[in-house]
Amino acid sequence: MVSAAREVQAASLRLEAHYARDSNEPPTTLELARFAAAMQELKDAREAFDALVAKRDACST
């Protein structure tokens, strides 16, 4: 999950840098795709973590 969070942060920083350079120019498709992929990776990691915790909790009761 930490790695996925770092990817989201890096993609977000790239988007922020893009808007700092030219706020009137939309980000490229690649920049947006990287951000979307990083967000999906983080979502998937969180869901896997939640499933692992739920399984552990179910086994301990």
Secondary structure by P-SEA (a helix, b strand, c coil): caaaaaaaaaaaaaaaaaaaacccccccaaaaaaaaaaaaaaaaaaaaaaaaaaaaaaaac
